[in-house]
Every structure is written in C-alpha cells, then in structure tokens.
Amino acid sequence: MWGEIDWAVVAMVAGAFLLAGTVKGTLGVGLPMVSVPIIASVTTPVTAVALLVVPGFTANIWQAVQGGHYGYCLKRFWPLLIALVAGTLIGARILVDVDPRVVARLLGGILIAFSFLRILPVRLAISDVTEPWLGPLAGFVAGVLGGISTFHGPVLILYLVALRIPKDVFVSAIALFFVTGLAALYSTLAMHGVLAAAELAASAAAMIPVGLGMLMGRWLRHRISQPVFEKVLVGALIVIGLNLIRRSFL
C-alpha cells in the first residue's frame, strides 16, 4: 500500500497547502488561489478542488463567525446568493465533464487576470441604481468560475470593493458568499462521486499544513511590509498561472 503512494506528489500537495495557509494567515484571503493551481499542476483540477473542501469550509466559517452582520448581508445580498448558487452548480458540472487541460488553462487565465487587477490602479464604484441587476450578474459569473476552480473570490471581491462598504460588513459578506458557493460546489461534486471518503480524509489531513501555514502567516504579518508581501504574492500567482497554461499544452 505505502509503496503505491507517490510521495513527491504528497510533498507537493502539502507544500501547496502550507504556502496557501501562510498567505491566508498573512493577507486573510488566497487559500484556493494559491493551493488549487499548484496542486492541479501535479494531479488534476478536480482532485485539487476536492482536496480543498475541509480547509475551505473551516477557514471561511471561522471568518464568518468573526465578522457578524449576517442579517444585514442576507437581506441586502440574497439575489446575489441565489445567482451564486445557480452559477456554481453549472460550473461544478463543467469541472466534472470538461477536459482537465481546458480547465487548467481557464484556471491559469483567471489567476493571471486577477493578479493584474490587483496591481492596476483601477477604482470601481457601483451606484444604488446599478446594484440590483449587477449583484446577481456578479454572483452568477463568480459562481460559474468558482464551480470550475473554487475561485469565487476575484469577482466577488471586486464587486464588494466597488460597493465601498465598511470593512466589517465586507468580512461578513465575503465569508457568507464563500460558504454559500462552497456548499453548492461540494454538494455537486459529492453527487458525481468526486467527493468520496478518500478525498474527505485527505482534505481533513490538509488542515495540518494549512493550520501551520496560518500560524506562520500571523507571525509574518507583523514582521514584513504588507505592500512588499502583496507584490511578491502577485508575482508568484502570475508564474503559477503561466505554468498551469504551459503544462496544459504538453
């Protein structure tokens, strides 16, 4: 049994979760955006997404508990949440059925695009007239992308930033979005047999490197410049995205 395990892959997966946990602990975001592309480069996108289930839920439920404002967020964003679930169900079906190489290219493209959006001096704003129709549209697009890759974050973060809501409401809203999207995603994967006992056990084990990484991230947060760390992170994400696209053509 032990001889059948590819320990190089195990080491790469553990390292990916350790790095992703460190980023999450330092910046508060980035768990799927760092871990999924790296793991997908040594396994498959479906496996990479499945392995994130326990760390993803644990980290975001913790964030939701810390945030509060659930009633306000549900009342304001329920149309977005419905569209988010619908988009996620479609995206998860694409993840199961589509050629992994196509998914890898899409993952790489999303990662590169989001990385450049973080460094461009763009200041978006959403009016009260625009929000009722733009919210569900953002939720649906985020759901499709999240269903394919677990990357619900890029579109939703940009949307909330453009609303210019207070940071405590932002924390509650993004946590609510993530938990809702992940619930729809992993329910679909479980129905398709992708998320079975073996994947759940491996995902639970992934909490060890993720937890260690989050502790390291908290330590780093007080010792390095935030702007410097974000620039390094963006550069690394671009490299990871390009490598994903390159490997999909091999």
KENUTI-70292 format. One record per residue (C-alpha): z, x, y. Coordinates in steps of 0.25 Angstrom, whole numbers, plus 5000, padded with zeros to 4 digits. Example, Ala and Ser with C-alpha at 12.3 -4.5 7.8 and 13.67 -1.06 7.14 Angstrom:
<rs>
<r pz="5031" px="5049" py="4982"/>
<r pz="5029" px="5055" py="4996"/>
</rs>
This chain:
<rs>
<r pz="5000" px="5000" py="5000"/>
<r pz="5004" px="5011" py="5010"/>
<r pz="4992" px="5019" py="5007"/>
<r pz="4983" px="5008" py="5011"/>
<r pz="4989" px="5008" py="5025"/>
<r pz="4980" px="5015" py="5036"/>
<r pz="4992" px="5022" py="5043"/>
<r pz="4982" px="5027" py="5054"/>
<r pz="4979" px="5012" py="5058"/>
<r pz="4994" px="5009" py="5057"/>
<r pz="4997" px="5020" py="5066"/>
<r pz="4987" px="5016" py="5076"/>
<r pz="4991" px="5001" py="5076"/>
<r pz="5006" px="5006" py="5078"/>
<r pz="5002" px="5015" py="5089"/>
<r pz="4994" px="5004" py="5096"/>
<r pz="5006" px="4995" py="5096"/>
<r pz="5015" px="5006" py="5101"/>
<r pz="5006" px="5008" py="5112"/>
<r pz="5004" px="4994" py="5115"/>
<r pz="5019" px="4991" py="5115"/>
<r pz="5020" px="5003" py="5125"/>
<r pz="5010" px="4997" py="5134"/>
<r pz="5017" px="4983" py="5133"/>
<r pz="5031" px="4989" py="5136"/>
<r pz="5025" px="4996" py="5148"/>
<r pz="5016" px="4986" py="5154"/>
<r pz="5020" px="4973" py="5148"/>
<r pz="5006" px="4970" py="5143"/>
<r pz="4996" px="4977" py="5134"/>
<r pz="5001" px="4975" py="5120"/>
<r pz="4988" px="4969" py="5114"/>
<r pz="4978" px="4976" py="5123"/>
<r pz="4983" px="4990" py="5119"/>
<r pz="4986" px="4987" py="5104"/>
<r pz="4975" px="4978" py="5099"/>
<r pz="4963" px="4987" py="5103"/>
<r pz="4970" px="4999" py="5097"/>
<r pz="4973" px="4992" py="5084"/>
<r pz="4959" px="4985" py="5084"/>
<r pz="4953" px="4999" py="5084"/>
<r pz="4959" px="5003" py="5070"/>
<r pz="4960" px="4989" py="5064"/>
<r pz="4953" px="4976" py="5068"/>
<r pz="4955" px="4967" py="5081"/>
<r pz="4960" px="4956" py="5072"/>
<r pz="4971" px="4965" py="5066"/>
<r pz="4974" px="4971" py="5079"/>
<r pz="4977" px="4957" py="5085"/>
<r pz="4984" px="4952" py="5073"/>
<r pz="4994" px="4964" py="5074"/>
<r pz="4998" px="4961" py="5088"/>
<r pz="5004" px="4947" py="5084"/>
<r pz="5019" px="4951" py="5083"/>
<r pz="5019" px="4961" py="5095"/>
<r pz="5011" px="4952" py="5104"/>
<r pz="5019" px="4940" py="5102"/>
<r pz="5032" px="4948" py="5103"/>
<r pz="5029" px="4955" py="5115"/>
<r pz="5024" px="4942" py="5123"/>
<r pz="5035" px="4933" py="5118"/>
<r pz="5045" px="4943" py="5124"/>
<r pz="5037" px="4944" py="5137"/>
<r pz="5037" px="4929" py="5137"/>
<r pz="5052" px="4928" py="5135"/>
<r pz="5054" px="4938" py="5147"/>
<r pz="5044" px="4930" py="5156"/>
<r pz="5049" px="4916" py="5157"/>
<r pz="5041" px="4905" py="5165"/>
<r pz="5036" px="4898" py="5152"/>
<r pz="5036" px="4884" py="5158"/>
<r pz="5028" px="4888" py="5171"/>
<r pz="5018" px="4896" py="5163"/>
<r pz="5015" px="4885" py="5153"/>
<r pz="5014" px="4875" py="5164"/>
<r pz="5004" px="4884" py="5172"/>
<r pz="4996" px="4891" py="5161"/>
<r pz="4995" px="4880" py="5150"/>
<r pz="4980" px="4878" py="5152"/>
<r pz="4978" px="4893" py="5150"/>
<r pz="4987" px="4894" py="5138"/>
<r pz="4978" px="4883" py="5131"/>
<r pz="4966" px="4890" py="5134"/>
<r pz="4972" px="4903" py="5130"/>
<r pz="4975" px="4898" py="5116"/>
<r pz="4961" px="4892" py="5115"/>
<r pz="4955" px="4905" py="5119"/>
<r pz="4964" px="4913" py="5109"/>
<r pz="4960" px="4904" py="5097"/>
<r pz="4945" px="4907" py="5100"/>
<r pz="4948" px="4922" py="5102"/>
<r pz="4956" px="4923" py="5089"/>
<r pz="4945" px="4917" py="5081"/>
<r pz="4935" px="4927" py="5087"/>
<r pz="4945" px="4938" py="5083"/>
<r pz="4945" px="4933" py="5069"/>
<r pz="4930" px="4931" py="5068"/>
<r pz="4923" px="4941" py="5076"/>
<r pz="4918" px="4955" py="5072"/>
<r pz="4930" px="4964" py="5075"/>
<r pz="4921" px="4974" py="5082"/>
<r pz="4917" px="4963" py="5093"/>
<r pz="4932" px="4960" py="5095"/>
<r pz="4935" px="4975" py="5096"/>
<r pz="4924" px="4976" py="5107"/>
<r pz="4930" px="4964" py="5114"/>
<r pz="4944" px="4970" py="5113"/>
<r pz="4939" px="4983" py="5119"/>
<r pz="4932" px="4976" py="5131"/>
<r pz="4944" px="4967" py="5134"/>
<r pz="4953" px="4979" py="5134"/>
<r pz="4943" px="4987" py="5144"/>
<r pz="4941" px="4975" py="5153"/>
<r pz="4956" px="4972" py="5154"/>
<r pz="4959" px="4987" py="5157"/>
<r pz="4949" px="4988" py="5168"/>
<r pz="4954" px="4975" py="5174"/>
<r pz="4968" px="4981" py="5175"/>
<r pz="4963" px="4993" py="5183"/>
<r pz="4953" px="4985" py="5192"/>
<r pz="4959" px="4981" py="5206"/>
<r pz="4956" px="4966" py="5203"/>
<r pz="4965" px="4955" py="5209"/>
<r pz="4963" px="4942" py="5204"/>
<r pz="4968" px="4929" py="5209"/>
<r pz="4968" px="4914" py="5204"/>
<r pz="4969" px="4902" py="5212"/>
<r pz="4976" px="4889" py="5209"/>
<r pz="4962" px="4882" py="5208"/>
<r pz="4957" px="4893" py="5198"/>
<r pz="4969" px="4894" py="5189"/>
<r pz="4967" px="4880" py="5182"/>
<r pz="4954" px="4884" py="5176"/>
<r pz="4955" px="4899" py="5176"/>
<r pz="4968" px="4899" py="5168"/>
<r pz="4962" px="4892" py="5155"/>
<r pz="4950" px="4901" py="5156"/>
<r pz="4958" px="4913" py="5157"/>
<r pz="4967" px="4908" py="5145"/>
<r pz="4955" px="4905" py="5137"/>
<r pz="4948" px="4919" py="5139"/>
<r pz="4961" px="4926" py="5137"/>
<r pz="4963" px="4918" py="5124"/>
<r pz="4949" px="4922" py="5119"/>
<r pz="4951" px="4937" py="5122"/>
<r pz="4966" px="4936" py="5117"/>
<r pz="4962" px="4929" py="5104"/>
<r pz="4952" px="4941" py="5101"/>
<r pz="4961" px="4952" py="5105"/>
<r pz="4975" px="4947" py="5109"/>
<r pz="4971" px="4952" py="5123"/>
<r pz="4975" px="4939" py="5130"/>
<r pz="4981" px="4947" py="5141"/>
<r pz="4969" px="4952" py="5150"/>
<r pz="4964" px="4939" py="5155"/>
<r pz="4978" px="4932" py="5156"/>
<r pz="4984" px="4944" py="5163"/>
<r pz="4972" px="4944" py="5173"/>
<r pz="4974" px="4929" py="5175"/>
<r pz="4989" px="4929" py="5178"/>
<r pz="4987" px="4941" py="5187"/>
<r pz="4977" px="4933" py="5195"/>
<r pz="4987" px="4921" py="5196"/>
<r pz="4997" px="4931" py="5203"/>
<r pz="5009" px="4924" py="5196"/>
<r pz="5023" px="4930" py="5197"/>
<r pz="5025" px="4941" py="5186"/>
<r pz="5036" px="4934" py="5179"/>
<r pz="5026" px="4922" py="5177"/>
<r pz="5016" px="4932" py="5173"/>
<r pz="5024" px="4937" py="5162"/>
<r pz="5027" px="4923" py="5156"/>
<r pz="5013" px="4918" py="5157"/>
<r pz="5007" px="4931" py="5151"/>
<r pz="5017" px="4930" py="5139"/>
<r pz="5014" px="4915" py="5137"/>
<r pz="4999" px="4918" py="5137"/>
<r pz="5000" px="4929" py="5127"/>
<r pz="5010" px="4922" py="5118"/>
<r pz="5000" px="4909" py="5118"/>
<r pz="4988" px="4917" py="5116"/>
<r pz="4994" px="4926" py="5104"/>
<r pz="4999" px="4913" py="5097"/>
<r pz="4985" px="4907" py="5097"/>
<r pz="4979" px="4920" py="5093"/>
<r pz="4988" px="4923" py="5081"/>
<r pz="4988" px="4909" py="5076"/>
<r pz="4973" px="4910" py="5075"/>
<r pz="4974" px="4924" py="5068"/>
<r pz="4984" px="4918" py="5058"/>
<r pz="4975" px="4906" py="5055"/>
<r pz="4964" px="4916" py="5052"/>
<r pz="4973" px="4925" py="5043"/>
<r pz="4972" px="4937" py="5052"/>
<r pz="4987" px="4936" py="5055"/>
<r pz="4994" px="4937" py="5042"/>
<r pz="5007" px="4942" py="5037"/>
<r pz="5002" px="4957" py="5036"/>
<r pz="4997" px="4956" py="5051"/>
<r pz="5010" px="4950" py="5055"/>
<r pz="5018" px="4961" py="5048"/>
<r pz="5010" px="4972" py="5054"/>
<r pz="5011" px="4965" py="5068"/>
<r pz="5026" px="4964" py="5067"/>
<r pz="5027" px="4979" py="5063"/>
<r pz="5019" px="4981" py="5076"/>
<r pz="5031" px="4977" py="5084"/>
<r pz="5037" px="4991" py="5081"/>
<r pz="5027" px="4999" py="5089"/>
<r pz="5025" px="4988" py="5099"/>
<r pz="5040" px="4988" py="5102"/>
<r pz="5041" px="5003" py="5102"/>
<r pz="5030" px="5003" py="5112"/>
<r pz="5036" px="4993" py="5121"/>
<r pz="5049" px="5001" py="5122"/>
<r pz="5041" px="5013" py="5125"/>
<r pz="5033" px="5005" py="5136"/>
<r pz="5046" px="5001" py="5142"/>
<r pz="5050" px="5016" py="5143"/>
<r pz="5037" px="5020" py="5148"/>
<r pz="5037" px="5009" py="5159"/>
<r pz="5048" px="5016" py="5167"/>
<r pz="5042" px="5030" py="5166"/>
<r pz="5027" px="5029" py="5169"/>
<r pz="5019" px="5023" py="5180"/>
<r pz="5014" px="5009" py="5177"/>
<r pz="5001" px="5011" py="5184"/>
<r pz="4999" px="5024" py="5176"/>
<r pz="5002" px="5017" py="5163"/>
<r pz="4993" px="5006" py="5166"/>
<r pz="4981" px="5015" py="5169"/>
<r pz="4983" px="5023" py="5156"/>
<r pz="4984" px="5009" py="5149"/>
<r pz="4971" px="5004" py="5155"/>
<r pz="4964" px="5017" py="5151"/>
<r pz="4969" px="5017" py="5137"/>
<r pz="4965" px="5002" py="5135"/>
<r pz="4951" px="5005" py="5140"/>
<r pz="4950" px="5016" py="5130"/>
<r pz="4955" px="5007" py="5119"/>
<r pz="4945" px="4996" py="5123"/>
<r pz="4933" px="5006" py="5123"/>
<r pz="4937" px="5012" py="5109"/>
<r pz="4938" px="4998" py="5103"/>
<r pz="4924" px="4995" py="5108"/>
<r pz="4919" px="5008" py="5103"/>
<r pz="4925" px="5006" py="5089"/>
<r pz="4919" px="4992" py="5088"/>
<r pz="4905" px="4999" py="5088"/>
<r pz="4908" px="5009" py="5077"/>
</rs>
